[in-house]
């Protein structure tokens, strides 16, 4: 059964599988590292400010914020770089 496989192939296949495993394991650790750096908002109840997993002080170092004084009623519109279908011109 193994007599049809050359020595080169016999040693090359395990090396290929091992390198694939190592590369995949490395990509998995990069993904989890990127997930730790993300932040987002949680909306627990209606008519209450959202809860963030980053403090306002942490966001301030990037000149970013998600909430200010809640006594003043201001609505901020934000736009991403995605497809906007011509709706931005109306604003």
Contact map, one row per residue, 1 for C-alpha under 8 A:
1111000000000000000000000000000000000000000000000000000000000000000000000000000000000000000
1111100000000000000000000000000000000000000000000000000000000000000000000000000000000000000
1111110000000000000000000000000000000000000000000000000000000000000000000000000000000000000
1111110000000000000000000000000000000000000000000000000000000000000000000000000000000000000
0111111011000000000000000000000000000000000000000000000000000000000000000000000000000000000
0011111111000000000000000000000000000000000000000000000000000000000000000000000000000000000
0000111111100000000000000000000000000000000000000000000000000000000000000000000000000000000
0000011111110000000000000000000000000000000000000000000000000000000000000000000000000000000
0000111111111000000000000000000000000000000000000000000000000000000000000000000000000000000
0000111111111100000000000000000000000000000000000000000000000000000000000000000000000000000
0000001111111110000000000000000000000000000000000000000000000000000000000000000000000000000
0000000111111111000000000000000000000000000000000000000000000000000000000000000000000000000
0000000011111111100000000000000000000000000000000000000000000000000000000000000000000000000
0000000001111111110000000000000000000000000000000000000000000000000000000000000000000000000
0000000000111111111000000000000000000000000000000000000000000000000000000000000000000000000
0000000000011111111100000000000000000000000000000000000000000000000000000000000000000000000
0000000000001111111110000000000000000000000000000000000000000000000000000000000000000000000
0000000000000111111111000000000000000000000000000000000000000000000000000000000000000000000
0000000000000011111111100000000000000000000000000000000000000000000000000000000000000000000
0000000000000001111111110000000000000000000000000000000000000000000000000000000000000000000
0000000000000000111111111000000000000000000000000000000000000000000000000000000000000000000
0000000000000000011111111100000000000000000000000000000000000000000000000000000000000000000
0000000000000000001111111110000000000000000000000000000000000000000000000000000000000000000
0000000000000000000111111111000000000000000000000000000000000000000000000000000000000000000
0000000000000000000011111111100000000000000000000000000000000000000000000000000000000000000
0000000000000000000001111111110000000000000000000000000000000000000000000000000000000000000
0000000000000000000000111111111000000000000000000000000000000000000000000000000000000000000
0000000000000000000000011111111100000000000000000000000000000000000000000000000000000000000
0000000000000000000000001111111110000000000000000000000000000000000000000000000000000000000
0000000000000000000000000111111111000000000000000000000000000000000000000000000000000000000
0000000000000000000000000011111111100000000000000000000000000000000000000000000000000000000
0000000000000000000000000001111111110000000000000000000000000000000000000000000000000000000
0000000000000000000000000000111111111000000000000000000000000000000000000000000000000000000
0000000000000000000000000000011111111100000000000000000000000000000000000000000000000000000
0000000000000000000000000000001111111100000000000000000000000000000000000000000000000000000
0000000000000000000000000000000111111100000000000000000000000000000000000000000000000000000
0000000000000000000000000000000011111110000000000000000000000000000000000000000000000000000
0000000000000000000000000000000001111111000000000000000000000000000000000000000000000000000
0000000000000000000000000000000000001111100000000001110000000000000000000000000000000000000
0000000000000000000000000000000000000111110000000001110000000000000000000000000000000000000
0000000000000000000000000000000000000011111000000111100000000000000000000000000000000000000
0000000000000000000000000000000000000001111100000111000000000000000000000000000000000000000
0000000000000000000000000000000000000000111111011110000000000000000000000000000000000000000
0000000000000000000000000000000000000000011111010110000000000000000000000000000000000000000
0000000000000000000000000000000000000000001111110000000000000000000000000000000000000000000
0000000000000000000000000000000000000000001111110000000000000000000000000000000000000000000
0000000000000000000000000000000000000000000011111000000000000000000000000000000000000000000
0000000000000000000000000000000000000000001111111100000000000000000000000000000000000000000
0000000000000000000000000000000000000000001000111110000000000000000000000000000000000000000
0000000000000000000000000000000000000000111100011111000000000000000000000000000000000000000
0000000000000000000000000000000000000000111100001111100000000000000000000000000000000000000
0000000000000000000000000000000000000011110000000111111000000000000000000000000000000000000
0000000000000000000000000000000000000011100000000011111000000000000000000000000000000000000
0000000000000000000000000000000000000011000000000001111101100000000000000000000000000000000
0000000000000000000000000000000000000000000000000001111111100000000000000000000000000000000
0000000000000000000000000000000000000000000000000000011111110000111000000000000000000000000
0000000000000000000000000000000000000000000000000000001111111000000000000000000000000000000
0000000000000000000000000000000000000000000000000000011111111100000000000000000000000000000
0000000000000000000000000000000000000000000000000000011111111111100000000000000000000000000
0000000000000000000000000000000000000000000000000000000111111111100000000000000000000000000
0000000000000000000000000000000000000000000000000000000011111111000000000000000000000000000
0000000000000000000000000000000000000000000000000000000001111111000000000000000000000000000
0000000000000000000000000000000000000000000000000000000000111111100000000000000000000000000
0000000000000000000000000000000000000000000000000000000000111111110000000000000000000000000
0000000000000000000000000000000000000000000000000000000100110011111100000000000000000000000
0000000000000000000000000000000000000000000000000000000100000001111100000000000000000000000
0000000000000000000000000000000000000000000000000000000100000000111111000000000000000000000
0000000000000000000000000000000000000000000000000000000000000000111111000000000000000000000
0000000000000000000000000000000000000000000000000000000000000000001111110000000000000000000
0000000000000000000000000000000000000000000000000000000000000000001111111000000000000000000
0000000000000000000000000000000000000000000000000000000000000000000011111000000000000000000
0000000000000000000000000000000000000000000000000000000000000000000011111100000000000000000
0000000000000000000000000000000000000000000000000000000000000000000001111110000000000000000
0000000000000000000000000000000000000000000000000000000000000000000000011111000000000000000
0000000000000000000000000000000000000000000000000000000000000000000000001111100000000000000
0000000000000000000000000000000000000000000000000000000000000000000000000111110000000000000
0000000000000000000000000000000000000000000000000000000000000000000000000011111000000000000
0000000000000000000000000000000000000000000000000000000000000000000000000001111100000000000
0000000000000000000000000000000000000000000000000000000000000000000000000000111110000000000
0000000000000000000000000000000000000000000000000000000000000000000000000000011111000000000
0000000000000000000000000000000000000000000000000000000000000000000000000000001111100000000
0000000000000000000000000000000000000000000000000000000000000000000000000000000111110000000
0000000000000000000000000000000000000000000000000000000000000000000000000000000011111000000
0000000000000000000000000000000000000000000000000000000000000000000000000000000001111111000
0000000000000000000000000000000000000000000000000000000000000000000000000000000000111111000
0000000000000000000000000000000000000000000000000000000000000000000000000000000000011111110
0000000000000000000000000000000000000000000000000000000000000000000000000000000000011111111
0000000000000000000000000000000000000000000000000000000000000000000000000000000000011111111
0000000000000000000000000000000000000000000000000000000000000000000000000000000000000111111
0000000000000000000000000000000000000000000000000000000000000000000000000000000000000111111
0000000000000000000000000000000000000000000000000000000000000000000000000000000000000011111
